[in-house]
Amino acid sequence: MRRIRFTEDQIIGVLREHEAGVKTADLCRKHGISDATFYTWKSKYGGLTVSDAARL
């Protein structure tokens, strides 16, 4: 299986979907990521906007 690299913009988009009320399991299935990956992204990028992430 090919590994997909997500951009910071895409990661923040996934986190915004979760904030909008989509269940974690549904998001992970839709985007092809594991729960662990999602929660890692949430701890790293949670609360950031796209412009904030660009400054990292």
DSSP file (Angstrom, degrees, kcal/mol; ACC not computed):
  #  RESIDUE AA STRUCTURE BP1 BP2  ACC     N-H-->O    O-->H-N    N-H-->O    O-->H-N    TCO  KAPPA ALPHA  PHI   PSI    X-CA   Y-CA   Z-CA
    1    1 A M              0   0    0      0, 0.0     2,-0.3     0, 0.0     0, 0.0   0.000 360.0 360.0 360.0 136.5    0.0    0.0    0.0
    2    2 A R        -     0   0    0      1,-0.1     2,-0.4     0, 0.0     0, 0.0  -0.544 360.0-128.0 -78.5 135.9    1.3    3.4   -0.9
    3    3 A R        -     0   0    0     -2,-0.3     2,-0.5     2,-0.0    -1,-0.1  -0.694  20.8-149.4 -85.0 132.4    2.0    5.9    1.8
    4    4 A I        -     0   0    0     -2,-0.4     2,-0.6    28,-0.2    -1,-0.0  -0.869   1.4-147.2-105.7 133.1    0.3    9.2    1.4
    5    5 A R        -     0   0    0     -2,-0.5     2,-0.3     0, 0.0    -2,-0.0  -0.876  14.6-149.9 -98.9 125.4    1.9   12.4    2.8
    6    6 A F        -     0   0    0     -2,-0.6     2,-0.1     1,-0.0    -2,-0.0  -0.748  10.7-129.6 -95.3 141.0   -0.7   15.0    3.9
    7    7 A T     >  -     0   0    0     -2,-0.3     4,-2.3     1,-0.1     5,-0.2  -0.406  28.1-108.1 -79.3 164.7    0.1   18.7    3.8
    8    8 A E  H  > S+     0   0    0      1,-0.2     4,-2.4     2,-0.2     5,-0.2   0.871 121.2  55.3 -61.6 -36.1   -0.5   20.9    6.8
    9    9 A D  H  > S+     0   0    0      1,-0.2     4,-1.9     2,-0.2    -1,-0.2   0.911 108.7  47.1 -62.3 -42.3   -3.5   22.4    5.0
   10   10 A Q  H  > S+     0   0    0      2,-0.2     4,-2.1     1,-0.2    -2,-0.2   0.902 111.0  51.6 -66.6 -40.5   -5.0   19.0    4.5
   11   11 A I  H  X S+     0   0    0     -4,-2.3     4,-2.3     1,-0.2    -2,-0.2   0.928 110.3  48.0 -61.8 -45.8   -4.4   18.0    8.1
   12   12 A I  H  X S+     0   0    0     -4,-2.4     4,-2.2     1,-0.2    -1,-0.2   0.862 108.8  55.6 -64.6 -34.8   -6.1   21.2    9.4
   13   13 A G  H  X S+     0   0    0     -4,-1.9     4,-1.9     2,-0.2    -1,-0.2   0.902 107.4  48.7 -62.0 -41.6   -9.0   20.5    7.1
   14   14 A V  H  X S+     0   0    0     -4,-2.1     4,-1.8     1,-0.2    -2,-0.2   0.917 111.1  50.1 -63.8 -43.7   -9.4   17.0    8.6
   15   15 A L  H  X S+     0   0    0     -4,-2.3     4,-2.1     1,-0.2    -2,-0.2   0.862 108.2  53.2 -64.8 -35.1   -9.3   18.5   12.1
   16   16 A R  H  X S+     0   0    0     -4,-2.2     4,-1.6     2,-0.2    -1,-0.2   0.881 104.9  54.8 -66.8 -37.4  -11.9   21.1   11.1
   17   17 A E  H  <>S+     0   0    0     -4,-1.9     5,-1.8     1,-0.2     4,-0.3   0.915 108.4  49.4 -59.8 -41.2  -14.2   18.3    9.9
   18   18 A H  H ><5S+     0   0    0     -4,-1.8     3,-1.5     1,-0.2    -2,-0.2   0.906 108.5  52.1 -64.3 -41.8  -13.9   16.7   13.3
   19   19 A E  H 3<5S+     0   0    0     -4,-2.1    -1,-0.2     1,-0.3    -2,-0.2   0.801 102.2  61.4 -63.9 -27.8  -14.7   20.0   15.0
   20   20 A A  T 3<5S-     0   0    0     -4,-1.6    -1,-0.3    -5,-0.1    -2,-0.2   0.545 130.2 -92.1 -77.5  -6.5  -17.8   20.3   12.8
   21   21 A G  T < 5S+     0   0    0     -3,-1.5     2,-0.3     1,-0.3    -3,-0.2   0.476  75.4 144.0 115.0   2.0  -19.1   17.1   14.4
   22   22 A V      < -     0   0    0     -5,-1.8    -1,-0.3     1,-0.1    -2,-0.0  -0.564  55.6-109.4 -74.6 137.0  -17.9   14.2   12.1
   23   23 A K     >  -     0   0    0     -2,-0.3     4,-2.3     1,-0.1     5,-0.2  -0.329  19.0-123.7 -67.5 147.4  -17.0   11.1   14.2
   24   24 A T  H  > S+     0   0    0      1,-0.2     4,-2.6     2,-0.2     5,-0.2   0.904 110.4  52.0 -58.3 -45.8  -13.3   10.2   14.5
   25   25 A A  H  > S+     0   0    0      1,-0.2     4,-2.1     2,-0.2    -1,-0.2   0.891 110.2  49.0 -61.3 -40.1  -13.8    6.7   13.1
   26   26 A D  H  > S+     0   0    0      2,-0.2     4,-2.4     1,-0.2    -1,-0.2   0.904 111.8  48.9 -66.4 -41.4  -15.7    8.1   10.0
   27   27 A L  H  X S+     0   0    0     -4,-2.3     4,-2.4     2,-0.2     5,-0.2   0.930 111.1  49.4 -62.6 -45.8  -13.0   10.7    9.3
   28   28 A C  H  X>S+     0   0    0     -4,-2.6     5,-2.0     1,-0.2     4,-1.1   0.902 113.1  46.6 -62.5 -41.8  -10.2    8.1    9.6
   29   29 A R  H  <5S+     0   0    0     -4,-2.1     3,-0.3    -5,-0.2    -1,-0.2   0.919 112.5  50.3 -65.5 -43.7  -11.9    5.7    7.3
   30   30 A K  H  <5S+     0   0    0     -4,-2.4    -2,-0.2     1,-0.2    -1,-0.2   0.887 119.8  34.8 -62.6 -41.1  -12.7    8.5    4.8
   31   31 A H  H  <5S-     0   0    0     -4,-2.4    -1,-0.2    -5,-0.2    -2,-0.2   0.479 108.3-118.7 -97.4  -3.7   -9.1    9.8    4.6
   32   32 A G  T  <5 +     0   0    0     -4,-1.1     2,-0.3    -3,-0.3    -3,-0.2   0.874  68.5 127.7  71.6  38.6   -7.4    6.4    5.0
   33   33 A I      < -     0   0    0     -5,-2.0    -1,-0.2    -6,-0.2     2,-0.1  -0.830  57.4-111.4-122.0 162.5   -5.6    7.2    8.3
   34   34 A S     >  -     0   0    0     -2,-0.3     4,-2.1     1,-0.1     5,-0.1  -0.465  28.0-113.2 -86.8 163.8   -5.4    5.4   11.6
   35   35 A D  H  > S+     0   0    0      1,-0.2     4,-2.5     2,-0.2     5,-0.2   0.899 118.9  55.6 -59.7 -40.7   -6.9    6.7   14.9
   36   36 A A  H  > S+     0   0    0      1,-0.2     4,-2.0     2,-0.2    -1,-0.2   0.897 106.4  49.9 -61.6 -40.8   -3.4    7.1   16.3
   37   37 A T  H  > S+     0   0    0      2,-0.2     4,-2.6     1,-0.2    -1,-0.2   0.924 109.9  51.5 -62.7 -44.2   -2.4    9.3   13.3
   38   38 A F  H  X S+     0   0    0     -4,-2.1     4,-2.5     1,-0.2    -2,-0.2   0.936 111.6  45.6 -58.6 -47.7   -5.5   11.4   13.8
   39   39 A Y  H  X S+     0   0    0     -4,-2.5     4,-2.0     2,-0.2    -1,-0.2   0.814 110.7  53.9 -70.1 -28.8   -4.8   12.0   17.5
   40   40 A T  H  X S+     0   0    0     -4,-2.0     4,-1.9    -5,-0.2    -1,-0.2   0.931 111.0  46.3 -65.5 -45.6   -1.2   12.8   16.8
   41   41 A W  H  X S+     0   0    0     -4,-2.6     4,-3.8     1,-0.2     5,-0.5   0.908 110.5  53.9 -61.1 -41.7   -2.3   15.4   14.3
   42   42 A K  H  X S+     0   0    0     -4,-2.5     4,-1.5     1,-0.2    -1,-0.2   0.893 110.1  46.1 -62.6 -40.1   -4.8   16.7   16.8
   43   43 A S  H  < S+     0   0    0     -4,-2.0    -1,-0.2     2,-0.2    -2,-0.2   0.839 121.6  38.0 -71.3 -31.2   -2.2   17.2   19.5
   44   44 A K  H  < S+     0   0    0     -4,-1.9    -2,-0.2    -5,-0.1    -3,-0.2   0.895 133.5  19.3 -85.6 -43.0    0.2   18.8   17.1
   45   45 A Y  H >< S+     0   0    0     -4,-3.8     3,-2.1    -5,-0.2    -3,-0.2   0.441  84.7 130.3-111.2  -2.4   -2.1   21.0   15.0
   46   46 A G  T 3< S+     0   0    0     -4,-1.5     3,-0.1    -5,-0.5    -4,-0.0  -0.307  79.6  13.8 -59.5 131.0   -5.3   21.3   17.1
   47   47 A G  T 3  S+     0   0    0      1,-0.3    -1,-0.3   -35,-0.1     2,-0.2   0.394  99.5 122.3  86.8  -3.5   -6.4   24.9   17.4
   48   48 A L    <   -     0   0    0     -3,-2.1    -1,-0.3     4,-0.0     2,-0.2  -0.623  51.8-143.1 -91.5 151.7   -4.2   26.2   14.6
   49   49 A T     >  -     0   0    0     -2,-0.2     4,-2.2    -3,-0.1     5,-0.2  -0.574  35.1-100.1 -97.3 172.1   -5.4   28.0   11.5
   50   50 A V  H  > S+     0   0    0      1,-0.2     4,-1.6    -2,-0.2    -1,-0.1   0.897 125.0  50.1 -60.7 -40.8   -3.7   27.4    8.1
   51   51 A S  H  > S+     0   0    0      1,-0.2     4,-0.8     2,-0.2    -1,-0.2   0.852 109.1  52.1 -68.8 -33.6   -1.7   30.7    8.5
   52   52 A D  H >> S+     0   0    0      1,-0.2     3,-0.6     2,-0.2     4,-0.5   0.910 108.6  50.7 -65.6 -41.5   -0.5   29.6   11.9
   53   53 A A  H >< S+     0   0    0     -4,-2.2     3,-1.0     1,-0.2    -2,-0.2   0.836 102.6  60.6 -66.2 -32.5    0.6   26.3   10.6
   54   54 A A  H 3< S+     0   0    0     -4,-1.6    -1,-0.2     1,-0.2    -2,-0.2   0.803  99.5  57.2 -65.1 -27.6    2.6   28.0    7.8
   55   55 A R  H <<        0   0    0     -4,-0.8    -1,-0.2    -3,-0.6    -2,-0.2   0.679 360.0 360.0 -76.6 -16.9    4.6   29.8   10.4
   56   56 A L    <<        0   0    0     -3,-1.0    -1,-0.2    -4,-0.5    -2,-0.1   0.513 360.0 360.0 -63.5 360.0    5.8   26.5   12.0
